[in-house]
């Protein structure tokens, strides 16, 4: 069973209930674990711009769309 629990800042994280070892068995990568650690302490509305999975490196197509409308 996978449990997601509210973290210290109010966002939900798998790391509140599961260990890093368990999460690796679930198939999470190093980057996913780093993001879950951030989620564990983050507040609702905050964005992790340093995460490769959800930060600006993931949404690079928005830069292309902005420049085409200028």
N, CA, C, O and CB atoms as a CASP TS submission, in Angstrom:
PFRMAT TS
TARGET T0000
AUTHOR 0000-0000-0000
METHOD Language model
MODEL 1
PARENT N/A
ATOM      1  N   UNK     1       0.830  -1.170   0.000  1.00  0.00           N
ATOM      2  CA  UNK     1       0.000   0.000   0.000  1.00  0.00           C
ATOM      3  C   UNK     1       0.888   1.252   0.000  1.00  0.00           C
ATOM      4  O   UNK     1       1.876   1.328   0.730  1.00  0.00           O
ATOM      5  CB  UNK     1      -0.951  -0.012   1.211  1.00  0.00           C
ATOM      6  N   UNK     2       0.519   2.211  -0.820  1.00  0.00           N
ATOM      7  CA  UNK     2       1.240   3.483  -0.893  1.00  0.00           C
ATOM      8  C   UNK     2       0.407   4.536  -0.170  1.00  0.00           C
ATOM      9  O   UNK     2      -0.783   4.692  -0.446  1.00  0.00           O
ATOM     10  CB  UNK     2       1.519   3.904  -2.384  1.00  0.00           C
ATOM     11  N   UNK     3       1.039   5.261   0.760  1.00  0.00           N
ATOM     12  CA  UNK     3       0.336   6.275   1.548  1.00  0.00           C
ATOM     13  C   UNK     3       0.986   7.632   1.320  1.00  0.00           C
ATOM     14  O   UNK     3       2.196   7.790   1.485  1.00  0.00           O
ATOM     15  CB  UNK     3       0.343   5.913   3.058  1.00  0.00           C
ATOM     16  N   UNK     4       0.173   8.608   0.940  1.00  0.00           N
ATOM     17  CA  UNK     4       0.631   9.983   0.818  1.00  0.00           C
ATOM     18  C   UNK     4       0.033  10.748   1.992  1.00  0.00           C
ATOM     19  O   UNK     4      -1.174  10.698   2.227  1.00  0.00           O
ATOM     20  CB  UNK     4       0.218  10.621  -0.568  1.00  0.00           C
ATOM     21  N   UNK     5       0.883  11.451   2.723  1.00  0.00           N
ATOM     22  CA  UNK     5       0.446  12.114   3.941  1.00  0.00           C
ATOM     23  C   UNK     5       0.863  13.582   3.902  1.00  0.00           C
ATOM     24  O   UNK     5       1.862  13.935   3.275  1.00  0.00           O
ATOM     25  CB  UNK     5       1.031  11.411   5.189  1.00  0.00           C
ATOM     26  N   UNK     6       0.098  14.428   4.571  1.00  0.00           N
ATOM     27  CA  UNK     6       0.410  15.860   4.598  1.00  0.00           C
ATOM     28  C   UNK     6       1.748  16.096   5.307  1.00  0.00           C
ATOM     29  O   UNK     6       1.987  15.594   6.404  1.00  0.00           O
ATOM     30  CB  UNK     6      -0.724  16.654   5.303  1.00  0.00           C
ATOM     31  N   UNK     7       2.602  16.869   4.652  1.00  0.00           N
ATOM     32  CA  UNK     7       3.914  17.160   5.201  1.00  0.00           C
ATOM     33  C   UNK     7       3.910  18.331   6.163  1.00  0.00           C
ATOM     34  O   UNK     7       2.854  18.864   6.505  1.00  0.00           O
ATOM     35  CB  UNK     7       4.873  17.429   4.097  1.00  0.00           C
ATOM     36  N   UNK     8       5.099  18.728   6.599  1.00  0.00           N
ATOM     37  CA  UNK     8       5.264  19.769   7.609  1.00  0.00           C
ATOM     38  C   UNK     8       4.742  21.122   7.149  1.00  0.00           C
ATOM     39  O   UNK     8       4.237  21.898   7.960  1.00  0.00           O
ATOM     40  CB  UNK     8       6.714  19.891   7.984  1.00  0.00           C
ATOM     41  N   UNK     9       4.860  21.417   5.846  1.00  0.00           N
ATOM     42  CA  UNK     9       4.397  22.700   5.328  1.00  0.00           C
ATOM     43  C   UNK     9       2.973  22.673   4.824  1.00  0.00           C
ATOM     44  O   UNK     9       2.416  23.726   4.512  1.00  0.00           O
ATOM     45  CB  UNK     9       5.289  23.150   4.233  1.00  0.00           C
ATOM     46  N   UNK    10       2.365  21.506   4.734  1.00  0.00           N
ATOM     47  CA  UNK    10       0.986  21.407   4.299  1.00  0.00           C
ATOM     48  C   UNK    10       0.786  20.720   2.958  1.00  0.00           C
ATOM     49  O   UNK    10      -0.349  20.430   2.583  1.00  0.00           O
ATOM     50  CB  UNK    10       0.408  22.747   4.236  1.00  0.00           C
ATOM     51  N   UNK    11       1.866  20.454   2.227  1.00  0.00           N
ATOM     52  CA  UNK    11       1.748  19.722   0.965  1.00  0.00           C
ATOM     53  C   UNK    11       1.880  18.234   1.250  1.00  0.00           C
ATOM     54  O   UNK    11       2.400  17.835   2.292  1.00  0.00           O
ATOM     55  CB  UNK    11       2.825  20.187  -0.066  1.00  0.00           C
ATOM     56  N   UNK    12       1.414  17.433   0.335  1.00  0.00           N
ATOM     57  CA  UNK    12       1.446  15.976   0.529  1.00  0.00           C
ATOM     58  C   UNK    12       2.744  15.376  -0.016  1.00  0.00           C
ATOM     59  O   UNK    12       3.258  15.808  -1.048  1.00  0.00           O
ATOM     60  CB  UNK    12       0.232  15.316  -0.159  1.00  0.00           C
ATOM     61  N   UNK    13       3.258  14.383   0.691  1.00  0.00           N
ATOM     62  CA  UNK    13       4.497  13.715   0.308  1.00  0.00           C
ATOM     63  C   UNK    13       4.440  12.246   0.707  1.00  0.00           C
ATOM     64  O   UNK    13       3.874  11.884   1.738  1.00  0.00           O
ATOM     65  CB  UNK    13       5.714  14.405   0.957  1.00  0.00           C
ATOM     66  N   UNK    14       5.033  11.419  -0.128  1.00  0.00           N
ATOM     67  CA  UNK    14       5.151   9.997   0.197  1.00  0.00           C
ATOM     68  C   UNK    14       6.151   9.766   1.324  1.00  0.00           C
ATOM     69  O   UNK    14       6.051   8.776   2.048  1.00  0.00           O
ATOM     70  CB  UNK    14       5.567   9.203  -1.040  1.00  0.00           C
ATOM     71  N   UNK    15       7.116  10.675   1.476  1.00  0.00           N
ATOM     72  CA  UNK    15       8.166  10.492   2.475  1.00  0.00           C
ATOM     73  C   UNK    15       7.698  10.694   3.912  1.00  0.00           C
ATOM     74  O   UNK    15       8.450  10.418   4.847  1.00  0.00           O
ATOM     75  CB  UNK    15       9.285  11.431   2.192  1.00  0.00           C
ATOM     76  N   UNK    16       6.481  11.165   4.100  1.00  0.00           N
ATOM     77  CA  UNK    16       5.977  11.289   5.461  1.00  0.00           C
ATOM     78  C   UNK    16       5.666   9.920   6.049  1.00  0.00           C
ATOM     79  O   UNK    16       5.700   9.742   7.267  1.00  0.00           O
ATOM     80  CB  UNK    16       4.730  12.173   5.491  1.00  0.00           C
ATOM     81  N   UNK    17       5.367   8.966   5.199  1.00  0.00           N
ATOM     82  CA  UNK    17       4.964   7.638   5.677  1.00  0.00           C
ATOM     83  C   UNK    17       5.943   6.545   5.262  1.00  0.00           C
ATOM     84  O   UNK    17       6.094   5.552   5.973  1.00  0.00           O
ATOM     85  CB  UNK    17       3.580   7.299   5.157  1.00  0.00           C
ATOM     86  N   UNK    18       6.608   6.715   4.123  1.00  0.00           N
ATOM     87  CA  UNK    18       7.475   5.669   3.576  1.00  0.00           C
ATOM     88  C   UNK    18       8.951   6.060   3.680  1.00  0.00           C
ATOM     89  O   UNK    18       9.299   7.241   3.678  1.00  0.00           O
ATOM     90  CB  UNK    18       7.108   5.387   2.112  1.00  0.00           C
ATOM     91  N   UNK    19       9.796   5.055   3.771  1.00  0.00           N
ATOM     92  CA  UNK    19      11.233   5.289   3.785  1.00  0.00           C
ATOM     93  C   UNK    19      11.747   5.417   2.350  1.00  0.00           C
ATOM     94  O   UNK    19      11.067   5.037   1.397  1.00  0.00           O
ATOM     95  CB  UNK    19      11.968   4.147   4.533  1.00  0.00           C
ATOM     96  N   UNK    20      12.942   5.951   2.215  1.00  0.00           N
ATOM     97  CA  UNK    20      13.574   6.063   0.899  1.00  0.00           C
ATOM     98  C   UNK    20      13.708   4.677   0.264  1.00  0.00           C
ATOM     99  O   UNK    20      13.487   4.521  -0.937  1.00  0.00           O
ATOM    100  CB  UNK    20      14.966   6.745   1.014  1.00  0.00           C
ATOM    101  N   UNK    21      14.063   3.690   1.052  1.00  0.00           N
ATOM    102  CA  UNK    21      14.209   2.321   0.542  1.00  0.00           C
ATOM    103  C   UNK    21      12.889   1.793  -0.027  1.00  0.00           C
ATOM    104  O   UNK    21      12.865   1.201  -1.106  1.00  0.00           O
ATOM    105  CB  UNK    21      14.710   1.388   1.658  1.00  0.00           C
ATOM    106  N   UNK    22      11.799   2.010   0.701  1.00  0.00           N
ATOM    107  CA  UNK    22      10.492   1.583   0.199  1.00  0.00           C
ATOM    108  C   UNK    22      10.150   2.276  -1.110  1.00  0.00           C
ATOM    109  O   UNK    22       9.644   1.654  -2.044  1.00  0.00           O
ATOM    110  CB  UNK    22       9.405   1.862   1.234  1.00  0.00           C
ATOM    111  N   UNK    23      10.431   3.556  -1.165  1.00  0.00           N
ATOM    112  CA  UNK    23      10.090   4.317  -2.364  1.00  0.00           C
ATOM    113  C   UNK    23      10.922   3.885  -3.568  1.00  0.00           C
ATOM    114  O   UNK    23      10.436   3.896  -4.699  1.00  0.00           O
ATOM    115  CB  UNK    23      10.282   5.803  -2.111  1.00  0.00           C
ATOM    116  N   UNK    24      12.159   3.509  -3.326  1.00  0.00           N
ATOM    117  CA  UNK    24      12.982   2.961  -4.421  1.00  0.00           C
ATOM    118  C   UNK    24      12.385   1.641  -4.919  1.00  0.00           C
ATOM    119  O   UNK    24      12.393   1.362  -6.118  1.00  0.00           O
ATOM    120  CB  UNK    24      14.456   2.742  -3.949  1.00  0.00           C
ATOM    121  N   UNK    25      11.872   0.842  -3.995  1.00  0.00           N
ATOM    122  CA  UNK    25      11.214  -0.402  -4.403  1.00  0.00           C
ATOM    123  C   UNK    25       9.956  -0.128  -5.215  1.00  0.00           C
ATOM    124  O   UNK    25       9.593  -0.921  -6.085  1.00  0.00           O
ATOM    125  CB  UNK    25      10.867  -1.244  -3.179  1.00  0.00           C
ATOM    126  N   UNK    26       9.280   1.002  -4.936  1.00  0.00           N
ATOM    127  CA  UNK    26       8.111   1.402  -5.709  1.00  0.00           C
ATOM    128  C   UNK    26       8.501   1.875  -7.112  1.00  0.00           C
ATOM    129  O   UNK    26       7.649   1.985  -7.994  1.00  0.00           O
ATOM    130  CB  UNK    26       7.350   2.504  -4.977  1.00  0.00           C
ATOM    131  N   UNK    27       9.808   2.158  -7.314  1.00  0.00           N
ATOM    132  CA  UNK    27      10.277   2.583  -8.622  1.00  0.00           C
ATOM    133  C   UNK    27      10.635   4.045  -8.740  1.00  0.00           C
ATOM    134  O   UNK    27      10.892   4.518  -9.847  1.00  0.00           O
ATOM    135  CB  UNK    27       9.264   2.274  -9.613  1.00  0.00           C
ATOM    136  N   UNK    28      10.663   4.787  -7.636  1.00  0.00           N
ATOM    137  CA  UNK    28      11.010   6.195  -7.709  1.00  0.00           C
ATOM    138  C   UNK    28      12.496   6.365  -7.999  1.00  0.00           C
ATOM    139  O   UNK    28      13.334   5.629  -7.478  1.00  0.00           O
ATOM    140  CB  UNK    28      10.635   6.908  -6.408  1.00  0.00           C
ATOM    141  N   UNK    29      12.805   7.343  -8.836  1.00  0.00           N
ATOM    142  CA  UNK    29      14.189   7.651  -9.199  1.00  0.00           C
ATOM    143  C   UNK    29      14.771   8.633  -8.180  1.00  0.00           C
ATOM    144  O   UNK    29      14.069   9.121  -7.295  1.00  0.00           O
ATOM    145  CB  UNK    29      14.269   8.240 -10.644  1.00  0.00           C
ATOM    146  N   UNK    30      16.065   8.909  -8.323  1.00  0.00           N
ATOM    147  CA  UNK    30      16.715   9.882  -7.436  1.00  0.00           C
ATOM    148  C   UNK    30      16.016  11.238  -7.515  1.00  0.00           C
ATOM    149  O   UNK    30      15.779  11.876  -6.490  1.00  0.00           O
ATOM    150  CB  UNK    30      18.208  10.033  -7.799  1.00  0.00           C
ATOM    151  N   UNK    31      15.684  11.680  -8.737  1.00  0.00           N
ATOM    152  CA  UNK    31      15.015  12.970  -8.906  1.00  0.00           C
ATOM    153  C   UNK    31      13.638  12.978  -8.259  1.00  0.00           C
ATOM    154  O   UNK    31      13.229  13.978  -7.669  1.00  0.00           O
ATOM    155  CB  UNK    31      14.892  13.310 -10.384  1.00  0.00           C
ATOM    156  N   UNK    32      12.935  11.880  -8.367  1.00  0.00           N
ATOM    157  CA  UNK    32      11.614  11.781  -7.746  1.00  0.00           C
ATOM    158  C   UNK    32      11.727  11.842  -6.224  1.00  0.00           C
ATOM    159  O   UNK    32      10.894  12.457  -5.559  1.00  0.00           O
ATOM    160  CB  UNK    32      10.911  10.480  -8.176  1.00  0.00           C
ATOM    161  N   UNK    33      12.755  11.205  -5.681  1.00  0.00           N
ATOM    162  CA  UNK    33      12.972  11.239  -4.235  1.00  0.00           C
ATOM    163  C   UNK    33      13.317  12.646  -3.765  1.00  0.00           C
ATOM    164  O   UNK    33      12.847  13.082  -2.714  1.00  0.00           O
ATOM    165  CB  UNK    33      14.087  10.266  -3.839  1.00  0.00           C
ATOM    166  N   UNK    34      14.134  13.359  -4.535  1.00  0.00           N
ATOM    167  CA  UNK    34      14.466  14.742  -4.186  1.00  0.00           C
ATOM    168  C   UNK    34      13.207  15.603  -4.170  1.00  0.00           C
ATOM    169  O   UNK    34      13.030  16.435  -3.280  1.00  0.00           O
ATOM    170  CB  UNK    34      15.496  15.322  -5.178  1.00  0.00           C
ATOM    171  N   UNK    35      12.339  15.404  -5.152  1.00  0.00           N
ATOM    172  CA  UNK    35      11.094  16.165  -5.192  1.00  0.00           C
ATOM    173  C   UNK    35      10.205  15.822  -4.005  1.00  0.00           C
ATOM    174  O   UNK    35       9.596  16.722  -3.425  1.00  0.00           O
ATOM    175  CB  UNK    35      10.350  15.900  -6.499  1.00  0.00           C
ATOM    176  N   UNK    36      10.110  14.563  -3.628  1.00  0.00           N
ATOM    177  CA  UNK    36       9.300  14.166  -2.483  1.00  0.00           C
ATOM    178  C   UNK    36       9.848  14.758  -1.183  1.00  0.00           C
ATOM    179  O   UNK    36       9.081  15.118  -0.289  1.00  0.00           O
ATOM    180  CB  UNK    36       9.239  12.640  -2.382  1.00  0.00           C
ATOM    181  N   UNK    37      11.163  14.856  -1.081  1.00  0.00           N
ATOM    182  CA  UNK    37      11.774  15.479   0.096  1.00  0.00           C
ATOM    183  C   UNK    37      11.385  16.960   0.149  1.00  0.00           C
ATOM    184  O   UNK    37      11.064  17.483   1.216  1.00  0.00           O
ATOM    185  CB  UNK    37      13.329  15.317   0.068  1.00  0.00           C
ATOM    186  N   UNK    38      11.416  17.629  -1.002  1.00  0.00           N
ATOM    187  CA  UNK    38      11.008  19.034  -1.062  1.00  0.00           C
ATOM    188  C   UNK    38       9.527  19.157  -0.687  1.00  0.00           C
ATOM    189  O   UNK    38       9.158  20.029   0.099  1.00  0.00           O
ATOM    190  CB  UNK    38      11.266  19.624  -2.481  1.00  0.00           C
ATOM    191  N   UNK    39       8.679  18.287  -1.249  1.00  0.00           N
ATOM    192  CA  UNK    39       7.241  18.311  -0.975  1.00  0.00           C
ATOM    193  C   UNK    39       6.956  18.128   0.516  1.00  0.00           C
ATOM    194  O   UNK    39       5.984  18.671   1.042  1.00  0.00           O
ATOM    195  CB  UNK    39       6.530  17.220  -1.782  1.00  0.00           C
ATOM    196  N   UNK    40       7.793  17.375   1.175  1.00  0.00           N
ATOM    197  CA  UNK    40       7.621  17.074   2.600  1.00  0.00           C
ATOM    198  C   UNK    40       7.634  18.344   3.452  1.00  0.00           C
ATOM    199  O   UNK    40       6.990  18.398   4.500  1.00  0.00           O
ATOM    200  CB  UNK    40       8.721  16.121   3.074  1.00  0.00           C
ATOM    201  N   UNK    41       8.377  19.378   2.994  1.00  0.00           N
ATOM    202  CA  UNK    41       8.532  20.607   3.774  1.00  0.00           C
ATOM    203  C   UNK    41       7.858  21.819   3.136  1.00  0.00           C
ATOM    204  O   UNK    41       7.765  22.872   3.768  1.00  0.00           O
ATOM    205  CB  UNK    41       9.992  20.897   3.970  1.00  0.00           C
ATOM    206  N   UNK    42       7.390  21.691   1.907  1.00  0.00           N
ATOM    207  CA  UNK    42       6.848  22.830   1.167  1.00  0.00           C
ATOM    208  C   UNK    42       5.434  23.184   1.610  1.00  0.00           C
ATOM    209  O   UNK    42       4.707  22.366   2.174  1.00  0.00           O
ATOM    210  CB  UNK    42       6.859  22.536  -0.318  1.00  0.00           C
ATOM    211  N   UNK    43       5.069  24.450   1.328  1.00  0.00           N
ATOM    212  CA  UNK    43       3.716  24.929   1.608  1.00  0.00           C
ATOM    213  C   UNK    43       2.891  24.928   0.333  1.00  0.00           C
ATOM    214  O   UNK    43       3.449  25.043  -0.758  1.00  0.00           O
ATOM    215  CB  UNK    43       3.750  26.342   2.226  1.00  0.00           C
ATOM    216  N   UNK    44       1.580  24.801   0.445  1.00  0.00           N
ATOM    217  CA  UNK    44       0.722  24.885  -0.743  1.00  0.00           C
ATOM    218  C   UNK    44       0.977  26.197  -1.489  1.00  0.00           C
ATOM    219  O   UNK    44       1.121  27.254  -0.875  1.00  0.00           O
ATOM    220  CB  UNK    44      -0.775  24.772  -0.346  1.00  0.00           C
ATOM    221  N   UNK    45       1.030  26.116  -2.797  1.00  0.00           N
ATOM    222  CA  UNK    45       1.279  27.299  -3.619  1.00  0.00           C
ATOM    223  C   UNK    45       2.734  27.494  -3.983  1.00  0.00           C
ATOM    224  O   UNK    45       3.033  28.212  -4.937  1.00  0.00           O
ATOM    225  CB  UNK    45       0.790  28.510  -2.914  1.00  0.00           C
ATOM    226  N   UNK    46       3.650  26.878  -3.254  1.00  0.00           N
ATOM    227  CA  UNK    46       5.071  26.980  -3.588  1.00  0.00           C
ATOM    228  C   UNK    46       5.382  26.075  -4.769  1.00  0.00           C
ATOM    229  O   UNK    46       4.759  25.027  -4.938  1.00  0.00           O
ATOM    230  CB  UNK    46       5.956  26.610  -2.372  1.00  0.00           C
ATOM    231  N   UNK    47       6.349  26.485  -5.584  1.00  0.00           N
ATOM    232  CA  UNK    47       6.759  25.710  -6.750  1.00  0.00           C
ATOM    233  C   UNK    47       8.248  25.418  -6.626  1.00  0.00           C
ATOM    234  O   UNK    47       9.038  26.307  -6.308  1.00  0.00           O
ATOM    235  CB  UNK    47       6.441  26.468  -8.082  1.00  0.00           C
ATOM    236  N   UNK    48       8.624  24.180  -6.877  1.00  0.00           N
ATOM    237  CA  UNK    48      10.026  23.777  -6.805  1.00  0.00           C
ATOM    238  C   UNK    48      10.667  23.976  -8.173  1.00  0.00           C
ATOM    239  O   UNK    48      10.668  23.065  -9.000  1.00  0.00           O
ATOM    240  CB  UNK    48      10.164  22.297  -6.337  1.00  0.00           C
ATOM    241  N   UNK    49      11.210  25.161  -8.408  1.00  0.00           N
ATOM    242  CA  UNK    49      11.807  25.482  -9.696  1.00  0.00           C
ATOM    243  C   UNK    49      13.108  24.738  -9.947  1.00  0.00           C
ATOM    244  O   UNK    49      13.593  24.716 -11.079  1.00  0.00           O
ATOM    245  CB  UNK    49      12.048  26.956  -9.790  1.00  0.00           C
ATOM    246  N   UNK    50      13.685  24.128  -8.916  1.00  0.00           N
ATOM    247  CA  UNK    50      14.945  23.408  -9.070  1.00  0.00           C
ATOM    248  C   UNK    50      14.758  21.936  -9.412  1.00  0.00           C
ATOM    249  O   UNK    50      15.740  21.237  -9.659  1.00  0.00           O
ATOM    250  CB  UNK    50      15.752  23.527  -7.813  1.00  0.00           C
ATOM    251  N   UNK    51      13.539  21.457  -9.432  1.00  0.00           N
ATOM    252  CA  UNK    51      13.276  20.050  -9.701  1.00  0.00           C
ATOM    253  C   UNK    51      13.214  19.794 -11.203  1.00  0.00           C
ATOM    254  O   UNK    51      12.490  20.484 -11.922  1.00  0.00           O
ATOM    255  CB  UNK    51      11.969  19.610  -9.030  1.00  0.00           C
ATOM    256  N   UNK    52      13.958  18.818 -11.675  1.00  0.00           N
ATOM    257  CA  UNK    52      13.961  18.487 -13.097  1.00  0.00           C
ATOM    258  C   UNK    52      12.632  17.907 -13.561  1.00  0.00           C
ATOM    259  O   UNK    52      12.317  17.954 -14.750  1.00  0.00           O
ATOM    260  CB  UNK    52      15.073  17.510 -13.397  1.00  0.00           C
ATOM    261  N   UNK    53      11.858  17.365 -12.642  1.00  0.00           N
ATOM    262  CA  UNK    53      10.574  16.745 -13.007  1.00  0.00           C
ATOM    263  C   UNK    53       9.447  17.755 -13.131  1.00  0.00           C
ATOM    264  O   UNK    53       8.550  17.580 -13.954  1.00  0.00           O
ATOM    265  CB  UNK    53      10.196  15.699 -11.985  1.00  0.00           C
ATOM    266  N   UNK    54       9.479  18.807 -12.329  1.00  0.00           N
ATOM    267  CA  UNK    54       8.363  19.752 -12.313  1.00  0.00           C
ATOM    268  C   UNK    54       8.791  21.199 -12.495  1.00  0.00           C
ATOM    269  O   UNK    54       7.936  22.079 -12.590  1.00  0.00           O
ATOM    270  CB  UNK    54       7.611  19.621 -11.029  1.00  0.00           C
ATOM    271  N   UNK    55      10.062  21.466 -12.544  1.00  0.00           N
ATOM    272  CA  UNK    55      10.550  22.833 -12.659  1.00  0.00           C
ATOM    273  C   UNK    55      10.616  23.324 -14.089  1.00  0.00           C
ATOM    274  O   UNK    55      10.041  22.703 -14.983  1.00  0.00           O
ATOM    275  CB  UNK    55      11.898  22.943 -12.038  1.00  0.00           C
ATOM    276  N   UNK    56      11.307  24.426 -14.319  1.00  0.00           N
ATOM    277  CA  UNK    56      11.340  25.032 -15.646  1.00  0.00           C
ATOM    278  C   UNK    56      11.987  24.152 -16.715  1.00  0.00           C
ATOM    279  O   UNK    56      11.689  24.317 -17.898  1.00  0.00           O
ATOM    280  CB  UNK    56      12.066  26.333 -15.577  1.00  0.00           C
ATOM    281  N   UNK    57      12.855  23.233 -16.335  1.00  0.00           N
ATOM    282  CA  UNK    57      13.463  22.361 -17.338  1.00  0.00           C
ATOM    283  C   UNK    57      12.447  21.389 -17.919  1.00  0.00           C
ATOM    284  O   UNK    57      12.645  20.863 -19.014  1.00  0.00           O
ATOM    285  CB  UNK    57      14.631  21.592 -16.732  1.00  0.00           C
ATOM    286  N   UNK    58      11.355  21.147 -17.190  1.00  0.00           N
ATOM    287  CA  UNK    58      10.301  20.249 -17.656  1.00  0.00           C
ATOM    288  C   UNK    58       9.328  20.978 -18.583  1.00  0.00           C
ATOM    289  O   UNK    58       8.808  20.386 -19.529  1.00  0.00           O
ATOM    290  CB  UNK    58       9.545  19.650 -16.462  1.00  0.00           C
ATOM    291  N   UNK    59       9.083  22.253 -18.314  1.00  0.00           N
ATOM    292  CA  UNK    59       8.115  23.022 -19.079  1.00  0.00           C
ATOM    293  C   UNK    59       8.792  23.972 -20.076  1.00  0.00           C
ATOM    294  O   UNK    59       8.406  25.136 -20.191  1.00  0.00           O
ATOM    295  CB  UNK    59       7.222  23.808 -18.134  1.00  0.00           C
ATOM    296  N   UNK    60       9.780  23.479 -20.779  1.00  0.00           N
ATOM    297  CA  UNK    60      10.529  24.340 -21.699  1.00  0.00           C
ATOM    298  C   UNK    60       9.688  24.786 -22.883  1.00  0.00           C
ATOM    299  O   UNK    60      10.002  25.808 -23.493  1.00  0.00           O
ATOM    300  CB  UNK    60      11.764  23.619 -22.198  1.00  0.00           C
ATOM    301  N   UNK    61       8.634  24.063 -23.231  1.00  0.00           N
ATOM    302  CA  UNK    61       7.807  24.447 -24.378  1.00  0.00           C
ATOM    303  C   UNK    61       7.090  25.779 -24.155  1.00  0.00           C
ATOM    304  O   UNK    61       6.694  26.419 -25.129  1.00  0.00           O
ATOM    305  CB  UNK    61       6.786  23.359 -24.669  1.00  0.00           C
ATOM    306  N   UNK    62       6.910  26.219 -22.904  1.00  0.00           N
ATOM    307  CA  UNK    62       6.270  27.504 -22.657  1.00  0.00           C
ATOM    308  C   UNK    62       7.134  28.649 -23.172  1.00  0.00           C
ATOM    309  O   UNK    62       6.601  29.651 -23.648  1.00  0.00           O
ATOM    310  CB  UNK    62       5.991  27.683 -21.165  1.00  0.00           C
ATOM    311  N   UNK    63       8.452  28.521 -23.086  1.00  0.00           N
ATOM    312  CA  UNK    63       9.340  29.548 -23.615  1.00  0.00           C
ATOM    313  C   UNK    63       9.144  29.672 -25.118  1.00  0.00           C
ATOM    314  O   UNK    63       9.122  30.786 -25.640  1.00  0.00           O
ATOM    315  CB  UNK    63      10.812  29.225 -23.285  1.00  0.00           C
ATOM    316  N   UNK    64       9.001  28.569 -25.820  1.00  0.00           N
ATOM    317  CA  UNK    64       8.801  28.593 -27.265  1.00  0.00           C
ATOM    318  C   UNK    64       7.472  29.255 -27.635  1.00  0.00           C
ATOM    319  O   UNK    64       7.405  30.019 -28.599  1.00  0.00           O
ATOM    320  CB  UNK    64       8.853  27.172 -27.826  1.00  0.00           C
ATOM    321  N   UNK    65       6.419  28.965 -26.872  1.00  0.00           N
ATOM    322  CA  UNK    65       5.106  29.542 -27.139  1.00  0.00           C
ATOM    323  C   UNK    65       5.118  31.045 -26.913  1.00  0.00           C
ATOM    324  O   UNK    65       4.509  31.788 -27.683  1.00  0.00           O
ATOM    325  CB  UNK    65       4.044  28.888 -26.258  1.00  0.00           C
ATOM    326  N   UNK    66       5.809  31.510 -25.858  1.00  0.00           N
ATOM    327  CA  UNK    66       5.862  32.946 -25.561  1.00  0.00           C
ATOM    328  C   UNK    66       6.573  33.714 -26.659  1.00  0.00           C
ATOM    329  O   UNK    66       6.148  34.812 -27.017  1.00  0.00           O
ATOM    330  CB  UNK    66       6.560  33.189 -24.229  1.00  0.00           C
ATOM    331  N   UNK    67       7.640  33.159 -27.196  1.00  0.00           N
ATOM    332  CA  UNK    67       8.421  33.884 -28.197  1.00  0.00           C
ATOM    333  C   UNK    67       7.706  33.901 -29.555  1.00  0.00           C
ATOM    334  O   UNK    67       7.971  34.789 -30.365  1.00  0.00           O
ATOM    335  CB  UNK    67       9.815  33.252 -28.340  1.00  0.00           C
ATOM    336  N   UNK    68       6.809  32.944 -29.825  1.00  0.00           N
ATOM    337  CA  UNK    68       6.122  32.893 -31.113  1.00  0.00           C
ATOM    338  C   UNK    68       4.958  33.888 -31.179  1.00  0.00           C
ATOM    339  O   UNK    68       4.484  34.210 -32.269  1.00  0.00           O
ATOM    340  CB  UNK    68       5.611  31.478 -31.376  1.00  0.00           C
ATOM    341  N   UNK    69       4.494  34.379 -30.024  1.00  0.00           N
ATOM    342  CA  UNK    69       3.380  35.329 -30.024  1.00  0.00           C
ATOM    343  C   UNK    69       3.853  36.769 -30.017  1.00  0.00           C
ATOM    344  O   UNK    69       3.036  37.686 -30.097  1.00  0.00           O
ATOM    345  CB  UNK    69       2.487  35.085 -28.830  1.00  0.00           C
ATOM    346  N   UNK    70       5.132  36.981 -29.925  1.00  0.00           N
ATOM    347  CA  UNK    70       5.663  38.356 -29.837  1.00  0.00           C
ATOM    348  C   UNK    70       5.690  39.032 -31.192  1.00  0.00           C
ATOM    349  O   UNK    70       6.105  40.186 -31.298  1.00  0.00           O
ATOM    350  CB  UNK    70       7.071  38.352 -29.242  1.00  0.00           C
TER
END
